Amino acid sequence: METKPYFCPNCRSNRVKFSLIASTSQHFMKDAVTGEIVQIAEPVPIQQSEPNIQCMVCHFVGNEMRFVKQAEREPRLPAGTQIFT
C-alpha cells in the first residue's frame, strides 16, 4: 500500500476511513448427491497487481491509484495555511 494520502473519488468527503479489500481462493469438494462439503482446503491469498480500497463513508471500491490521484488533484492543506490570490 502507498504511504500517500487518499481521497475518495466518489463521495469526495473522506480522507481518513478506508478498508483494504483482499481476495482469497479456497478449494473444496462436495458430495454430488447431498451437496454436503466433504473436503475443504485452507484459504490462499490471491496476488493482486494493485490493492483495492473501500471508502468507509460511501462504500465505493476502486483501485488504490484512484484514491491517490484524487488526493493529488485536491490536496489537503495543513491547518493554519492560507492561500491569498
DSSP file (Angstrom, degrees, kcal/mol; ACC not computed):
  #  RESIDUE AA STRUCTURE BP1 BP2  ACC     N-H-->O    O-->H-N    N-H-->O    O-->H-N    TCO  KAPPA ALPHA  PHI   PSI    X-CA   Y-CA   Z-CA
    1    1 A M              0   0    0      0, 0.0     2,-0.1     0, 0.0    19,-0.0   0.000 360.0 360.0 360.0 145.2    0.0    0.0    0.0
    2    2 A E        -     0   0    0      1,-0.1     0, 0.0     2,-0.1     0, 0.0  -0.368 360.0-142.5 -69.8 150.0    1.1    3.5   -0.8
    3    3 A T  S    S+     0   0    0     -2,-0.1    -1,-0.1     2,-0.0     0, 0.0  -0.012  70.7 107.0 -99.8  27.8    2.1    5.8    2.1
    4    4 A K  S    S-     0   0    0      1,-0.1    -2,-0.1     0, 0.0    67,-0.0  -0.667  81.3 -87.6-101.6 158.8    0.5    8.8    0.3
    5    5 A P        -     0   0    0      0, 0.0     2,-0.3     0, 0.0    66,-0.2  -0.294  39.4-146.0 -63.4 150.0   -2.8   10.5    1.2
    6    6 A Y        -     0   0    0      9,-0.5     2,-0.3    65,-0.1    62,-0.2  -0.820  14.8-176.0-110.8 155.6   -6.1    9.1   -0.1
    7    7 A F        -     0   0    0     60,-0.9    63,-0.2    -2,-0.3    64,-0.2  -0.907  34.2-113.6-150.3 124.8   -9.2   11.0   -1.0
    8    8 A C     >  -     0   0    0      6,-2.2     4,-1.0    -2,-0.3     6,-0.1  -0.401  18.7-158.0 -64.3 122.5  -12.4    9.2   -2.1
    9    9 A P  T  4 S+     0   0    0      0, 0.0    -1,-0.2     0, 0.0    58,-0.0   0.599  87.6  49.6 -76.0  -9.2  -13.1   10.0   -5.8
   10   10 A N  T  4 S+     0   0    0     50,-0.1    -2,-0.0     1,-0.0     0, 0.0   0.928 125.2  16.9 -93.3 -63.1  -16.8    9.1   -5.3
   11   11 A C  T  4 S-     0   0    0      3,-0.1    -3,-0.0    49,-0.0    -1,-0.0   0.732  83.3-151.8 -85.6 -22.2  -18.1   11.0   -2.2
   12   12 A R  S  < S+     0   0    0     -4,-1.0     3,-0.1     2,-0.1    -1,-0.0   0.812  74.9  86.5  53.6  35.5  -15.2   13.5   -2.1
   13   13 A S        +     0   0    0      1,-0.1     2,-0.5    -5,-0.0    -1,-0.1   0.510  65.8  83.0-129.6 -18.8  -15.6   13.9    1.6
   14   14 A N        +     0   0    0      1,-0.1    -6,-2.2    -6,-0.1    -2,-0.1  -0.790  29.8 149.5-100.2 127.4  -13.5   11.0    3.1
   15   15 A R  S    S+     0   0    0     -2,-0.5    -9,-0.5    -8,-0.2    -1,-0.1   0.350  77.5  35.5-125.2  -1.5   -9.7   11.3    3.6
   16   16 A V  S    S+     0   0    0      1,-0.2     2,-0.7   -11,-0.1    -2,-0.1   0.688  93.7  73.3-129.0 -26.2   -9.2    9.1    6.6
   17   17 A K        +     0   0    0      2,-0.0    39,-2.2     0, 0.0    40,-0.3  -0.850  57.7 142.1-108.3 109.1  -11.5    6.0    6.8
   18   18 A F  E     -A   55   0A   0     -2,-0.7     2,-0.4    37,-0.2    37,-0.2  -0.933  34.4-146.0-140.5 160.1  -10.7    3.2    4.4
   19   19 A S  E     -A   54   0A   0     35,-2.2    35,-2.8    -2,-0.3     2,-0.6  -0.969  18.2-130.4-125.6 145.8  -10.6   -0.6    4.1
   20   20 A L  E     -A   53   0A   0     -2,-0.4     2,-0.6    33,-0.2    33,-0.2  -0.854  21.7-147.4 -91.7 125.3   -8.2   -2.8    2.2
   21   21 A I  E     -A   52   0A   0     31,-2.8    31,-0.9    -2,-0.6     2,-0.4  -0.855  20.3-177.6 -97.8 118.0  -10.1   -5.4    0.2
   22   22 A A        -     0   0    0     -2,-0.6     2,-0.4    29,-0.1    25,-0.1  -0.899  13.5-144.8-117.1 145.4   -8.2   -8.7   -0.2
   23   23 A S        -     0   0    0     23,-0.4    23,-2.6    -2,-0.4     2,-0.3  -0.841  14.3-173.5-110.1 146.2   -9.2  -11.8   -2.1
   24   24 A T  E     -C   45   0B   0     -2,-0.4     2,-0.4    21,-0.3    -2,-0.0  -0.920  15.9-140.9-131.6 160.7   -8.6  -15.4   -1.3
   25   25 A S  E     -C   44   0B   0     19,-2.7    19,-2.8    -2,-0.3     2,-0.4  -0.982  17.1-176.5-121.0 134.6   -9.2  -18.7   -3.0
   26   26 A Q        -     0   0    0     -2,-0.4     2,-0.2    17,-0.2    16,-0.1  -0.951  13.0-149.6-136.7 115.5  -10.4  -21.8   -1.1
   27   27 A H        +     0   0    0     -2,-0.4    14,-3.0    15,-0.4     2,-0.3  -0.567  23.9 165.8 -83.1 144.0  -10.8  -25.2   -2.8
   28   28 A F  E     -D   40   0C   0     12,-0.2     2,-0.4    -2,-0.2    12,-0.2  -0.984  26.7-138.9-152.4 161.0  -13.5  -27.6   -1.6
   29   29 A M  E     -D   39   0C   0     10,-2.9     9,-2.5    -2,-0.3    10,-1.5  -0.963  17.5-159.5-123.3 142.7  -15.2  -30.8   -2.7
   30   30 A K  E     -D   37   0C   0     -2,-0.4     2,-0.4     7,-0.3     7,-0.2  -0.873  28.3-105.1-119.9 152.4  -18.9  -31.6   -2.3
   31   31 A D     >  -     0   0    0      5,-3.0     4,-1.8    -2,-0.3     5,-0.0  -0.635  29.3-139.1 -71.1 129.7  -20.9  -34.8   -2.2
   32   32 A A  T  4 S+     0   0    0     -2,-0.4    -1,-0.1     1,-0.2    -2,-0.0   0.751  96.4  38.0 -65.8 -25.9  -22.7  -35.0   -5.6
   33   33 A V  T  4 S+     0   0    0      3,-0.1    -1,-0.2     1,-0.0    -2,-0.0   0.909 128.5  25.5 -92.1 -51.4  -26.0  -36.3   -4.1
   34   34 A T  T  4 S-     0   0    0      2,-0.1    -2,-0.2     1,-0.0     3,-0.1   0.725  90.7-131.6 -90.3 -22.4  -26.4  -34.4   -0.8
   35   35 A G     <  +     0   0    0     -4,-1.8     2,-0.2     1,-0.3    -3,-0.1   0.515  54.6 149.3  81.5   4.0  -24.4  -31.3   -1.6
   36   36 A E        -     0   0    0     -6,-0.1    -5,-3.0     1,-0.1     2,-0.4  -0.475  54.8-112.8 -72.2 139.9  -22.5  -31.7    1.7
   37   37 A I  E     +D   30   0C   0     -7,-0.2    -7,-0.3    -2,-0.2     3,-0.1  -0.623  37.6 174.8 -74.1 124.5  -18.9  -30.4    1.8
   38   38 A V  E     +     0   0C   0     -9,-2.5     2,-0.3    -2,-0.4    -8,-0.2   0.648  65.0  18.6-106.7 -21.0  -16.7  -33.4    2.2
   39   39 A Q  E     -D   29   0C   0    -10,-1.5   -10,-2.9     2,-0.0     2,-0.4  -0.977  61.9-178.7-152.3 137.6  -13.2  -31.8    1.9
   40   40 A I  E     -D   28   0C   0     -2,-0.3   -12,-0.2   -12,-0.2     2,-0.2  -1.000  12.6-148.6-141.1 138.1  -12.1  -28.2    2.3
   41   41 A A        -     0   0    0    -14,-3.0     3,-0.1    -2,-0.4    -2,-0.0  -0.542  34.3 -88.1 -99.4 166.7   -8.6  -26.6    1.9
   42   42 A E        -     0   0    0     -2,-0.2   -15,-0.4     1,-0.1    -1,-0.1  -0.440  52.4 -97.2 -70.0 146.2   -7.1  -23.6    3.7
   43   43 A P        -     0   0    0      0, 0.0   -17,-0.2     0, 0.0    -1,-0.1  -0.404  36.7-155.2 -64.4 141.5   -7.7  -20.2    2.0
   44   44 A V  E     -C   25   0B   0    -19,-2.8   -19,-2.7    -2,-0.1     2,-0.0  -0.981  19.3-117.4-120.0 127.1   -4.9  -19.0   -0.2
   45   45 A P  E     -C   24   0B   0      0, 0.0     2,-0.5     0, 0.0   -21,-0.3  -0.359  23.6-132.7 -62.9 141.5   -4.4  -15.2   -0.8
   46   46 A I        -     0   0    0    -23,-2.6   -23,-0.4    -2,-0.0     2,-0.2  -0.856  21.5-124.1 -95.8 125.0   -4.8  -14.2   -4.4
   47   47 A Q        -     0   0    0     -2,-0.5     2,-0.4   -25,-0.1     3,-0.1  -0.507  27.9-164.7 -70.9 132.1   -2.0  -11.9   -5.6
   48   48 A Q        -     0   0    0     -2,-0.2    -1,-0.0     1,-0.1   -26,-0.0  -0.927  23.9-139.5-117.6 143.9   -3.2   -8.6   -7.0
   49   49 A S  S    S+     0   0    0     -2,-0.4    -1,-0.1     1,-0.3    -2,-0.0   0.844  95.6  13.5 -68.7 -31.8   -1.1   -6.2   -9.0
   50   50 A E  S    S-     0   0    0     -3,-0.1    -1,-0.3    14,-0.0     0, 0.0  -0.990  88.8-113.2-144.9 133.6   -2.7   -3.2   -7.1
   51   51 A P        -     0   0    0      0, 0.0    13,-2.2     0, 0.0     2,-0.4  -0.293  24.7-126.8 -68.0 151.0   -4.8   -3.4   -3.9
   52   52 A N  E     -AB  21  63A   0    -31,-0.9   -31,-2.8    11,-0.2     2,-0.4  -0.819  24.1-158.7 -95.0 138.1   -8.5   -2.5   -3.9
   53   53 A I  E     -AB  20  62A   0      9,-3.1     9,-2.2    -2,-0.4     2,-0.5  -0.915   3.4-153.3-118.7 142.2   -9.5    0.1   -1.4
   54   54 A Q  E     -AB  19  61A   0    -35,-2.8   -35,-2.2    -2,-0.4     2,-0.4  -0.970  15.9-131.8-117.8 130.6  -13.0    0.7    0.0
   55   55 A C  E  >  -A   18   0A   0      5,-2.6     4,-1.5    -2,-0.5   -37,-0.2  -0.661  11.2-151.7 -74.3 127.2  -14.2    4.1    1.3
   56   56 A M  T  4 S+     0   0    0    -39,-2.2   -38,-0.1    -2,-0.4    -1,-0.1   0.440  90.5  54.5 -83.7   1.5  -15.9    3.5    4.7
   57   57 A V  T  4 S+     0   0    0    -40,-0.3    -1,-0.2     3,-0.1   -39,-0.1   0.867 129.3   9.1 -94.4 -54.7  -18.2    6.6    4.2
   58   58 A C  T  4 S-     0   0    0      2,-0.1    -2,-0.2   -44,-0.0    -3,-0.0   0.486  94.4-126.0-107.0  -4.6  -19.8    5.8    0.8
   59   59 A H     <  +     0   0    0     -4,-1.5     2,-0.2     1,-0.2    -3,-0.1   0.632  50.4 160.2  68.6  17.4  -18.6    2.2    0.4
   60   60 A F        -     0   0    0     -6,-0.1    -5,-2.6    -5,-0.0     2,-0.4  -0.483  25.9-153.8 -65.6 137.7  -17.1    2.9   -3.1
   61   61 A V  E     +B   54   0A   0     -7,-0.2     2,-0.3    -2,-0.2    -7,-0.2  -0.973  28.7 141.3-118.5 130.6  -14.4    0.3   -4.1
   62   62 A G  E     -B   53   0A   0     -9,-2.2    -9,-3.1    -2,-0.4     2,-0.1  -0.952  53.9 -72.4-154.6 171.7  -11.7    1.1   -6.5
   63   63 A N  E >>  -B   52   0A   0     -2,-0.3     3,-1.3   -11,-0.2     4,-0.9  -0.369  49.0-110.8 -71.5 155.8   -8.0    0.5   -7.1
   64   64 A E  H >> S+     0   0    0    -13,-2.2     4,-2.0     1,-0.3     3,-0.5   0.828 112.6  62.9 -57.1 -37.5   -5.6    2.3   -4.8
   65   65 A M  H 3> S+     0   0    0      1,-0.2     4,-3.0     2,-0.2    -1,-0.3   0.809  95.8  59.9 -63.6 -29.6   -4.3    4.6   -7.5
   66   66 A R  H <> S+     0   0    0     -3,-1.3     4,-1.8     2,-0.2    -1,-0.2   0.907 108.2  44.9 -62.6 -40.6   -7.7    6.2   -8.0
   67   67 A F  H <X S+     0   0    0     -4,-0.9     4,-1.6    -3,-0.5   -60,-0.9   0.885 115.0  47.9 -70.2 -39.0   -7.7    7.3   -4.3
   68   68 A V  H  X S+     0   0    0     -4,-2.0     4,-1.9     2,-0.2    -2,-0.2   0.935 112.2  48.6 -66.6 -47.3   -4.1    8.5   -4.5
   69   69 A K  H  X S+     0   0    0     -4,-3.0     4,-2.1     1,-0.2    -2,-0.2   0.871 109.2  53.0 -63.5 -37.2   -4.6   10.5   -7.7
   70   70 A Q  H  X S+     0   0    0     -4,-1.8     4,-1.9    -5,-0.2    -1,-0.2   0.900 108.8  50.0 -64.5 -39.5   -7.8   12.2   -6.3
   71   71 A A  H  < S+     0   0    0     -4,-1.6    -2,-0.2   -66,-0.2    -1,-0.2   0.853 110.4  50.4 -65.9 -34.7   -5.8   13.3   -3.3
   72   72 A E  H  < S+     0   0    0     -4,-1.9    -2,-0.2     1,-0.2    -1,-0.2   0.865 110.1  49.8 -70.3 -36.0   -3.1   14.7   -5.6
   73   73 A R  H  < S+     0   0    0     -4,-2.1    -2,-0.2     1,-0.3    -1,-0.2   0.851 125.7  27.4 -70.0 -34.3   -5.7   16.6   -7.6
   74   74 A E  S  < S-     0   0    0     -4,-1.9    -1,-0.3    -5,-0.2    -2,-0.1  -0.655  86.9-167.8-128.7  75.2   -7.3   18.1   -4.5
   75   75 A P        -     0   0    0      0, 0.0     2,-0.5     0, 0.0    -3,-0.1  -0.274  20.7-123.5 -68.5 150.0   -4.5   18.3   -1.8
   76   76 A R        -     0   0    0     -5,-0.1    -2,-0.0   -61,-0.0    -5,-0.0  -0.810  24.7-138.3 -91.5 127.2   -5.4   18.9    1.8
   77   77 A L        -     0   0    0     -2,-0.5     3,-0.1     1,-0.1     4,-0.0  -0.630  25.6-102.5 -85.7 144.4   -3.5   22.0    3.2
   78   78 A P    >   -     0   0    0      0, 0.0     3,-1.8     0, 0.0    -1,-0.1  -0.288  52.0 -84.4 -60.7 151.3   -2.1   21.8    6.7
   79   79 A A  T 3  S+     0   0    0      1,-0.3     3,-0.1     3,-0.0     0, 0.0  -0.277 116.2  25.6 -57.9 138.8   -4.1   23.7    9.4
   80   80 A G  T 3  S+     0   0    0      1,-0.3     2,-0.5    -3,-0.1    -1,-0.3   0.355  88.4 128.1  89.2  -6.3   -3.3   27.4    9.6
   81   81 A T    <   -     0   0    0     -3,-1.8     2,-0.4    -4,-0.0    -1,-0.3  -0.724  38.2-169.3 -87.2 128.1   -2.2   27.6    5.9
   82   82 A Q        -     0   0    0     -2,-0.5     2,-0.5    -3,-0.1    -3,-0.0  -0.923  13.0-148.2-118.8 144.6   -3.9   30.3    3.9
   83   83 A I        -     0   0    0     -2,-0.4     2,-0.5     2,-0.0    -2,-0.0  -0.950  11.9-161.3-111.5 124.6   -3.8   30.9    0.2
   84   84 A F              0   0    0     -2,-0.5    -2,-0.0     1,-0.1     0, 0.0  -0.895 360.0 360.0-106.3 132.4   -4.0   34.5   -1.0
   85   85 A T              0   0    0     -2,-0.5    -1,-0.1     0, 0.0    -2,-0.0   0.394 360.0 360.0-115.9 360.0   -5.0   35.2   -4.6
